[in-house]
Amino acid sequence: MIKIKFLLSVACCCILLSASAQTRKAVFMILDGIPADVIEKTDMPVLKEIAARGGYTRSYLGGEKNGFSQSPTVSAVGYNHVLTGVWSHKHNVWDNDIREPNYAYWNIFRIAEQANPSLQTAVFSSWIDNRTKLVGEGLPAAGNVKLDYSFDGLELDKTRYPAGEKRMFDIDESVSTEAGRYIREKGPDLSWVYLEYTDDMGHMYGDSPQFIDAVKKADAQVGRVWEAIKAREQQYGEQWMIVITTDHGRDAQTGKNHGSQTDREPTCLI
C-alpha cells in the first residue's frame, strides 16, 4: 500500500510548480474515519468520477506496526501525518489533545508559503484545532504561517448547531457549501477541506446502514468542491489536483472503534 507520505509529496510538487505556473492549484479533503473497504463497496458517484479521472489506491496511516514509528489510528494524528508526511515519533502528535506538536517537520501550508508567499491558502473545517494547533497558524515555532482564508470552528457554535445526532452533518453541510463557493469564486492555490460526520456515525452505529448513508452524504458534499474545480478549469483554464483521503479506518469487529493497529484500522484510501 502507498504510504501517506506520497500524498504530501504530490501535493507539494503541484504547489511548488505553481510558483512558475500560476494555473496549477491543489485541494485535499479528509473524510473522517472511512475504511478503504467501505469506499470500495459503496456507490459513490462523485468519488467514482474523480477516481476515473485521476486514480484510486489504498493507503496506510499508522506507522510501522510494532516499530518505533507506530502511531495511534486516531483523528488528529492522522491529519498530521497528511499535513507533514511523517509519523508521530517525529511530529509528536499522539492523540486529539495535540499537546506539544513538533513543528520542526513542516506542514504543507508552511512549505507552500515559504516557496511562494503570494500563494493563496484556505482551510474549511469544523474543528478549529486543525488550523490553530496542527498548522499552528501564527505561532513562531510553526513559522508564523497565516492562512489567507479560514472557515472553521463551527463546532463551538451551539446555537446554530444544537446538540443532536445530525449536528455534525449540518456542520459538514456548511463547511462543504462554503468550500465550494469560495473555491469557485476565489480559486485559492492550496486548500484543505475536512468533513467529520462519517466518523460520528461510525462511532454511533459501526458498520451499518446509517454509516453507509453518512458515507454517501459525504460523497455529495465532495461534489460541491468537485463542481467548483471543474467550473474553474473550464472558465479560467486552471489545472487542479484534488486529493481525497481519510485519517484512519475502523475496527473489524463492529466498526465503532479505532486507535489500534488491527489490519483494518490503518487501511485508508487516496
C-alpha positions as YAML, in Angstrom:
chain: A
units: angstrom
residues:
- id: 1
  name: MET
  ca: [0.00, 0.00, 0.00]
- id: 2
  name: ILE
  ca: [1.14, 3.52, -0.71]
- id: 3
  name: LYS
  ca: [2.01, 5.41, 2.46]
- id: 4
  name: ILE
  ca: [0.57, 8.82, 3.11]
- id: 5
  name: LYS
  ca: [3.95, 10.47, 2.51]
- id: 6
  name: PHE
  ca: [3.24, 10.04, -1.19]
- id: 7
  name: LEU
  ca: [0.20, 12.30, -0.84]
- id: 8
  name: LEU
  ca: [2.26, 15.11, 0.64]
- id: 9
  name: SER
  ca: [4.98, 14.86, -1.97]
- id: 10
  name: VAL
  ca: [2.50, 15.02, -4.83]
- id: 11
  name: ALA
  ca: [0.61, 17.97, -3.37]
- id: 12
  name: CYS
  ca: [3.80, 19.88, -2.60]
- id: 13
  name: CYS
  ca: [5.05, 19.24, -6.12]
- id: 14
  name: CYS
  ca: [1.88, 20.74, -7.55]
- id: 15
  name: ILE
  ca: [2.06, 23.82, -5.33]
- id: 16
  name: LEU
  ca: [5.77, 24.43, -5.87]
- id: 17
  name: LEU
  ca: [5.23, 24.22, -9.60]
- id: 18
  name: SER
  ca: [2.56, 26.87, -9.26]
- id: 19
  name: ALA
  ca: [5.30, 29.33, -8.41]
- id: 20
  name: SER
  ca: [6.15, 29.30, -12.10]
- id: 21
  name: ALA
  ca: [2.78, 28.25, -13.49]
- id: 22
  name: GLN
  ca: [0.01, 30.12, -11.74]
- id: 23
  name: THR
  ca: [-2.73, 27.96, -13.23]
- id: 24
  name: ARG
  ca: [-1.83, 24.95, -11.03]
- id: 25
  name: LYS
  ca: [-3.79, 24.59, -7.82]
- id: 26
  name: ALA
  ca: [-4.49, 21.86, -5.26]
- id: 27
  name: VAL
  ca: [-7.12, 20.95, -2.70]
- id: 28
  name: PHE
  ca: [-7.06, 17.98, -0.37]
- id: 29
  name: MET
  ca: [-10.04, 16.62, 1.53]
- id: 30
  name: ILE
  ca: [-10.17, 14.39, 4.59]
- id: 31
  name: LEU
  ca: [-13.33, 12.33, 5.05]
- id: 32
  name: ASP
  ca: [-13.11, 11.19, 8.65]
- id: 33
  name: GLY
  ca: [-12.92, 7.53, 9.62]
- id: 34
  name: ILE
  ca: [-13.86, 5.66, 6.44]
- id: 35
  name: PRO
  ca: [-12.04, 2.36, 5.84]
- id: 36
  name: ALA
  ca: [-10.97, 1.63, 2.29]
- id: 37
  name: ASP
  ca: [-13.24, -1.41, 2.07]
- id: 38
  name: VAL
  ca: [-16.31, 0.76, 2.70]
- id: 39
  name: ILE
  ca: [-15.38, 3.16, -0.09]
- id: 40
  name: GLU
  ca: [-14.81, 0.22, -2.42]
- id: 41
  name: LYS
  ca: [-18.24, -1.33, -1.86]
- id: 42
  name: THR
  ca: [-20.37, 1.82, -1.63]
- id: 43
  name: ASP
  ca: [-21.98, 3.61, -4.57]
- id: 44
  name: MET
  ca: [-20.25, 6.99, -4.55]
- id: 45
  name: PRO
  ca: [-20.73, 8.64, -7.94]
- id: 46
  name: VAL
  ca: [-18.59, 11.71, -7.22]
- id: 47
  name: LEU
  ca: [-15.60, 9.77, -5.92]
- id: 48
  name: LYS
  ca: [-16.04, 7.33, -8.78]
- id: 49
  name: GLU
  ca: [-15.86, 10.19, -11.29]
- id: 50
  name: ILE
  ca: [-12.78, 11.65, -9.62]
- id: 51
  name: ALA
  ca: [-11.07, 8.24, -9.44]
- id: 52
  name: ALA
  ca: [-11.84, 7.60, -13.10]
- id: 53
  name: ARG
  ca: [-10.07, 10.82, -13.98]
- id: 54
  name: GLY
  ca: [-7.14, 10.56, -11.61]
- id: 55
  name: GLY
  ca: [-6.91, 7.15, -9.96]
- id: 56
  name: TYR
  ca: [-7.60, 5.29, -6.73]
- id: 57
  name: THR
  ca: [-5.37, 3.34, -4.34]
- id: 58
  name: ARG
  ca: [-5.38, 2.07, -0.82]
- id: 59
  name: SER
  ca: [-3.07, 3.88, 1.58]
- id: 60
  name: TYR
  ca: [-1.80, 3.32, 5.10]
- id: 61
  name: LEU
  ca: [-1.78, 5.51, 8.22]
- id: 62
  name: GLY
  ca: [-0.24, 4.32, 11.42]
- id: 63
  name: GLY
  ca: [3.49, 3.97, 11.08]
- id: 64
  name: GLU
  ca: [5.29, 0.63, 11.13]
- id: 65
  name: LYS
  ca: [3.36, -1.86, 13.24]
- id: 66
  name: ASN
  ca: [5.40, -2.82, 16.32]
- id: 67
  name: GLY
  ca: [8.15, -0.47, 15.14]
- id: 68
  name: PHE
  ca: [9.40, 2.84, 16.51]
- id: 69
  name: SER
  ca: [7.17, 4.77, 14.08]
- id: 70
  name: GLN
  ca: [3.93, 3.03, 15.13]
- id: 71
  name: SER
  ca: [1.27, 5.71, 15.61]
- id: 72
  name: PRO
  ca: [-2.26, 5.65, 17.04]
- id: 73
  name: THR
  ca: [-5.01, 5.43, 14.42]
- id: 74
  name: VAL
  ca: [-6.94, 8.45, 15.70]
- id: 75
  name: SER
  ca: [-8.05, 11.64, 14.01]
- id: 76
  name: ALA
  ca: [-5.62, 14.45, 14.85]
- id: 77
  name: VAL
  ca: [-2.72, 12.03, 14.49]
- id: 78
  name: GLY
  ca: [-3.91, 11.03, 11.03]
- id: 79
  name: TYR
  ca: [-4.46, 14.62, 9.97]
- id: 80
  name: ASN
  ca: [-0.91, 15.49, 10.96]
- id: 81
  name: HIS
  ca: [0.51, 12.53, 9.04]
- id: 82
  name: VAL
  ca: [-1.17, 14.04, 5.98]
- id: 83
  name: LEU
  ca: [-0.07, 17.58, 6.75]
- id: 84
  name: THR
  ca: [3.57, 16.78, 7.47]
- id: 85
  name: GLY
  ca: [4.31, 13.47, 5.74]
- id: 86
  name: VAL
  ca: [5.89, 11.98, 8.90]
- id: 87
  name: TRP
  ca: [4.72, 9.70, 11.71]
- id: 88
  name: SER
  ca: [4.04, 10.55, 15.35]
- id: 89
  name: HIS
  ca: [7.58, 9.83, 16.56]
- id: 90
  name: LYS
  ca: [8.58, 12.89, 14.54]
- id: 91
  name: HIS
  ca: [5.63, 15.31, 14.57]
- id: 92
  name: ASN
  ca: [4.81, 14.38, 18.21]
- id: 93
  name: VAL
  ca: [1.02, 14.34, 17.90]
- id: 94
  name: TRP
  ca: [-0.23, 11.23, 19.70]
- id: 95
  name: ASP
  ca: [-3.88, 12.00, 20.37]
- id: 96
  name: ASN
  ca: [-6.63, 14.55, 19.78]
- id: 97
  name: ASP
  ca: [-5.35, 16.84, 22.53]
- id: 98
  name: ILE
  ca: [-2.38, 17.91, 20.34]
- id: 99
  name: ARG
  ca: [-0.36, 18.91, 23.42]
- id: 100
  name: GLU
  ca: [3.15, 19.57, 22.08]
- id: 101
  name: PRO
  ca: [3.40, 19.18, 18.29]
- id: 102
  name: ASN
  ca: [6.90, 19.28, 16.87]
- id: 103
  name: TYR
  ca: [6.82, 21.98, 14.22]
- id: 104
  name: ALA
  ca: [10.33, 21.14, 13.02]
- id: 105
  name: TYR
  ca: [8.60, 18.92, 10.46]
- id: 106
  name: TRP
  ca: [6.96, 21.48, 8.24]
- id: 107
  name: ASN
  ca: [3.35, 21.13, 7.21]
- id: 108
  name: ILE
  ca: [2.20, 21.58, 3.64]
- id: 109
  name: PHE
  ca: [0.97, 25.16, 4.19]
- id: 110
  name: ARG
  ca: [4.31, 26.26, 5.61]
- id: 111
  name: ILE
  ca: [6.13, 24.64, 2.70]
- id: 112
  name: ALA
  ca: [3.87, 26.39, 0.19]
- id: 113
  name: GLU
  ca: [4.16, 29.83, 1.79]
- id: 114
  name: GLN
  ca: [7.93, 29.53, 2.13]
- id: 115
  name: ALA
  ca: [8.22, 28.58, -1.54]
- id: 116
  name: ASN
  ca: [5.99, 31.42, -2.71]
- id: 117
  name: PRO
  ca: [4.47, 33.90, -0.22]
- id: 118
  name: SER
  ca: [1.99, 35.10, -2.83]
- id: 119
  name: LEU
  ca: [0.19, 31.73, -2.91]
- id: 120
  name: GLN
  ca: [-3.35, 31.89, -1.54]
- id: 121
  name: THR
  ca: [-4.27, 29.31, 1.11]
- id: 122
  name: ALA
  ca: [-7.55, 28.28, 2.74]
- id: 123
  name: VAL
  ca: [-8.95, 25.80, 5.26]
- id: 124
  name: PHE
  ca: [-12.55, 24.65, 5.65]
- id: 125
  name: SER
  ca: [-13.15, 22.58, 8.76]
- id: 126
  name: SER
  ca: [-15.46, 22.01, 11.68]
- id: 127
  name: TRP
  ca: [-12.55, 21.62, 14.07]
- id: 128
  name: ILE
  ca: [-10.62, 24.82, 14.76]
- id: 129
  name: ASP
  ca: [-7.64, 22.90, 16.20]
- id: 130
  name: ASN
  ca: [-6.77, 21.78, 12.68]
- id: 131
  name: ARG
  ca: [-5.71, 25.34, 11.95]
- id: 132
  name: THR
  ca: [-4.61, 26.67, 15.34]
- id: 133
  name: LYS
  ca: [-2.72, 23.61, 16.62]
- id: 134
  name: LEU
  ca: [-1.79, 21.34, 13.70]
- id: 135
  name: VAL
  ca: [-0.98, 24.04, 11.16]
- id: 136
  name: GLY
  ca: [-0.03, 26.26, 14.11]
- id: 137
  name: GLU
  ca: [-1.26, 29.44, 12.49]
- id: 138
  name: GLY
  ca: [0.52, 32.49, 13.85]
- id: 139
  name: LEU
  ca: [2.88, 30.52, 16.09]
- id: 140
  name: PRO
  ca: [6.58, 31.42, 15.77]
- id: 141
  name: ALA
  ca: [7.60, 27.77, 16.21]
- id: 142
  name: ALA
  ca: [5.38, 26.88, 13.25]
- id: 143
  name: GLY
  ca: [6.82, 29.60, 11.03]
- id: 144
  name: ASN
  ca: [4.16, 32.27, 11.67]
- id: 145
  name: VAL
  ca: [2.04, 30.79, 8.89]
- id: 146
  name: LYS
  ca: [-1.05, 32.86, 8.12]
- id: 147
  name: LEU
  ca: [-3.79, 31.30, 6.05]
- id: 148
  name: ASP
  ca: [-5.50, 33.69, 3.68]
- id: 149
  name: TYR
  ca: [-8.96, 32.34, 4.47]
- id: 150
  name: SER
  ca: [-10.40, 30.10, 7.15]
- id: 151
  name: PHE
  ca: [-13.91, 28.79, 7.67]
- id: 152
  name: ASP
  ca: [-13.79, 26.69, 10.82]
- id: 153
  name: GLY
  ca: [-14.68, 26.49, 14.49]
- id: 154
  name: LEU
  ca: [-18.30, 25.67, 13.76]
- id: 155
  name: GLU
  ca: [-18.27, 23.00, 16.48]
- id: 156
  name: LEU
  ca: [-18.14, 25.85, 19.01]
- id: 157
  name: ASP
  ca: [-21.47, 27.30, 17.83]
- id: 158
  name: LYS
  ca: [-24.09, 25.56, 19.98]
- id: 159
  name: THR
  ca: [-26.87, 27.92, 18.88]
- id: 160
  name: ARG
  ca: [-26.70, 27.44, 15.12]
- id: 161
  name: TYR
  ca: [-25.71, 23.80, 15.51]
- id: 162
  name: PRO
  ca: [-27.52, 22.40, 18.57]
- id: 163
  name: ALA
  ca: [-26.75, 19.01, 20.04]
- id: 164
  name: GLY
  ca: [-28.19, 16.02, 18.24]
- id: 165
  name: GLU
  ca: [-27.33, 13.08, 16.03]
- id: 166
  name: LYS
  ca: [-27.23, 15.16, 12.86]
- id: 167
  name: ARG
  ca: [-25.25, 18.06, 14.34]
- id: 168
  name: MET
  ca: [-22.05, 17.18, 12.53]
- id: 169
  name: PHE
  ca: [-23.92, 16.59, 9.29]
- id: 170
  name: ASP
  ca: [-25.30, 20.13, 9.46]
- id: 171
  name: ILE
  ca: [-21.81, 21.46, 10.15]
- id: 172
  name: ASP
  ca: [-20.34, 19.49, 7.24]
- id: 173
  name: GLU
  ca: [-23.09, 20.86, 5.03]
- id: 174
  name: SER
  ca: [-21.97, 24.39, 5.90]
- id: 175
  name: VAL
  ca: [-18.28, 23.53, 5.53]
- id: 176
  name: SER
  ca: [-18.68, 21.87, 2.12]
- id: 177
  name: THR
  ca: [-21.04, 24.57, 0.85]
- id: 178
  name: GLU
  ca: [-18.62, 27.32, 1.79]
- id: 179
  name: ALA
  ca: [-15.67, 25.39, 0.39]
- id: 180
  name: GLY
  ca: [-17.45, 25.01, -2.92]
- id: 181
  name: ARG
  ca: [-18.42, 28.67, -3.00]
- id: 182
  name: TYR
  ca: [-15.02, 30.05, -2.07]
- id: 183
  name: ILE
  ca: [-13.05, 27.77, -4.35]
- id: 184
  name: ARG
  ca: [-15.35, 28.58, -7.27]
- id: 185
  name: GLU
  ca: [-15.14, 32.33, -6.65]
- id: 186
  name: LYS
  ca: [-11.59, 32.82, -5.37]
- id: 187
  name: GLY
  ca: [-9.62, 29.78, -6.53]
- id: 188
  name: PRO
  ca: [-7.08, 29.54, -3.68]
- id: 189
  name: ASP
  ca: [-3.82, 27.83, -4.61]
- id: 190
  name: LEU
  ca: [-3.86, 25.35, -1.71]
- id: 191
  name: SER
  ca: [-6.91, 24.32, 0.31]
- id: 192
  name: TRP
  ca: [-7.76, 21.78, 3.00]
- id: 193
  name: VAL
  ca: [-11.36, 20.60, 3.49]
- id: 194
  name: TYR
  ca: [-12.27, 18.40, 6.45]
- id: 195
  name: LEU
  ca: [-15.61, 16.58, 6.93]
- id: 196
  name: GLU
  ca: [-16.41, 14.78, 10.20]
- id: 197
  name: TYR
  ca: [-19.94, 13.35, 10.13]
- id: 198
  name: THR
  ca: [-18.90, 9.94, 8.82]
- id: 199
  name: ASP
  ca: [-16.78, 9.30, 11.91]
- id: 200
  name: ASP
  ca: [-19.67, 10.29, 14.20]
- id: 201
  name: MET
  ca: [-21.94, 7.75, 12.54]
- id: 202
  name: GLY
  ca: [-19.20, 5.14, 12.71]
- id: 203
  name: HIS
  ca: [-18.86, 5.60, 16.45]
- id: 204
  name: MET
  ca: [-22.63, 5.54, 16.96]
- id: 205
  name: TYR
  ca: [-23.61, 2.67, 14.68]
- id: 206
  name: GLY
  ca: [-20.46, 0.94, 13.45]
- id: 207
  name: ASP
  ca: [-20.74, -0.99, 10.19]
- id: 208
  name: SER
  ca: [-24.37, -0.26, 9.49]
- id: 209
  name: PRO
  ca: [-26.84, 1.28, 7.04]
- id: 210
  name: GLN
  ca: [-26.50, 4.54, 8.98]
- id: 211
  name: PHE
  ca: [-22.76, 4.60, 8.37]
- id: 212
  name: ILE
  ca: [-23.15, 3.82, 4.68]
- id: 213
  name: ASP
  ca: [-25.73, 6.61, 4.41]
- id: 214
  name: ALA
  ca: [-23.24, 9.04, 6.00]
- id: 215
  name: VAL
  ca: [-20.56, 7.98, 3.52]
- id: 216
  name: LYS
  ca: [-22.95, 8.66, 0.63]
- id: 217
  name: LYS
  ca: [-23.76, 12.06, 2.09]
- id: 218
  name: ALA
  ca: [-20.04, 12.83, 2.23]
- id: 219
  name: ASP
  ca: [-19.77, 11.92, -1.44]
- id: 220
  name: ALA
  ca: [-22.41, 14.54, -2.26]
- id: 221
  name: GLN
  ca: [-20.54, 17.11, -0.17]
- id: 222
  name: VAL
  ca: [-17.32, 16.35, -2.02]
- id: 223
  name: GLY
  ca: [-19.34, 17.04, -5.15]
- id: 224
  name: ARG
  ca: [-19.67, 20.71, -4.21]
- id: 225
  name: VAL
  ca: [-15.90, 21.13, -4.26]
- id: 226
  name: TRP
  ca: [-15.53, 18.97, -7.37]
- id: 227
  name: GLU
  ca: [-18.09, 21.04, -9.29]
- id: 228
  name: ALA
  ca: [-16.29, 24.22, -8.26]
- id: 229
  name: ILE
  ca: [-12.99, 22.81, -9.53]
- id: 230
  name: LYS
  ca: [-14.49, 21.79, -12.87]
- id: 231
  name: ALA
  ca: [-16.07, 25.22, -13.24]
- id: 232
  name: ARG
  ca: [-12.74, 26.96, -12.66]
- id: 233
  name: GLU
  ca: [-10.92, 24.64, -15.04]
- id: 234
  name: GLN
  ca: [-13.44, 25.45, -17.74]
- id: 235
  name: GLN
  ca: [-13.67, 29.17, -17.04]
- id: 236
  name: TYR
  ca: [-10.03, 30.01, -16.29]
- id: 237
  name: GLY
  ca: [-8.06, 27.17, -17.85]
- id: 238
  name: GLU
  ca: [-6.52, 26.26, -14.49]
- id: 239
  name: GLN
  ca: [-5.02, 22.87, -13.72]
- id: 240
  name: TRP
  ca: [-6.40, 21.48, -10.48]
- id: 241
  name: MET
  ca: [-5.41, 18.50, -8.39]
- id: 242
  name: ILE
  ca: [-7.94, 17.19, -5.86]
- id: 243
  name: VAL
  ca: [-6.77, 14.56, -3.38]
- id: 244
  name: ILE
  ca: [-9.25, 12.76, -1.15]
- id: 245
  name: THR
  ca: [-8.14, 10.63, 1.78]
- id: 246
  name: THR
  ca: [-9.09, 9.73, 5.34]
- id: 247
  name: ASP
  ca: [-7.40, 9.77, 8.75]
- id: 248
  name: HIS
  ca: [-8.00, 6.20, 9.93]
- id: 249
  name: GLY
  ca: [-10.09, 3.10, 9.35]
- id: 250
  name: ARG
  ca: [-12.24, 1.21, 11.86]
- id: 251
  name: ASP
  ca: [-12.10, -1.99, 13.85]
- id: 252
  name: ALA
  ca: [-13.17, -5.17, 12.04]
- id: 253
  name: GLN
  ca: [-15.42, -6.48, 14.80]
- id: 254
  name: THR
  ca: [-18.05, -3.72, 14.99]
- id: 255
  name: GLY
  ca: [-16.74, -0.74, 13.02]
- id: 256
  name: LYS
  ca: [-17.41, 1.51, 16.01]
- id: 257
  name: ASN
  ca: [-13.85, 1.89, 17.22]
- id: 258
  name: HIS
  ca: [-10.35, 2.80, 16.07]
- id: 259
  name: GLY
  ca: [-6.98, 3.66, 17.54]
- id: 260
  name: SER
  ca: [-5.13, 0.35, 17.37]
- id: 261
  name: GLN
  ca: [-3.14, -1.48, 14.71]
- id: 262
  name: THR
  ca: [-5.51, -4.22, 13.58]
- id: 263
  name: ASP
  ca: [-5.40, -4.60, 9.81]
- id: 264
  name: ARG
  ca: [-8.50, -2.52, 9.09]
- id: 265
  name: GLU
  ca: [-7.75, 0.46, 11.34]
- id: 266
  name: PRO
  ca: [-4.70, 1.81, 9.45]
- id: 267
  name: THR
  ca: [-6.05, 0.93, 5.99]
- id: 268
  name: CYS
  ca: [-7.14, 4.13, 4.27]
- id: 269
  name: LEU
  ca: [-7.52, 5.42, 0.73]
- id: 270
  name: ILE
  ca: [-6.37, 8.03, -1.73]
...
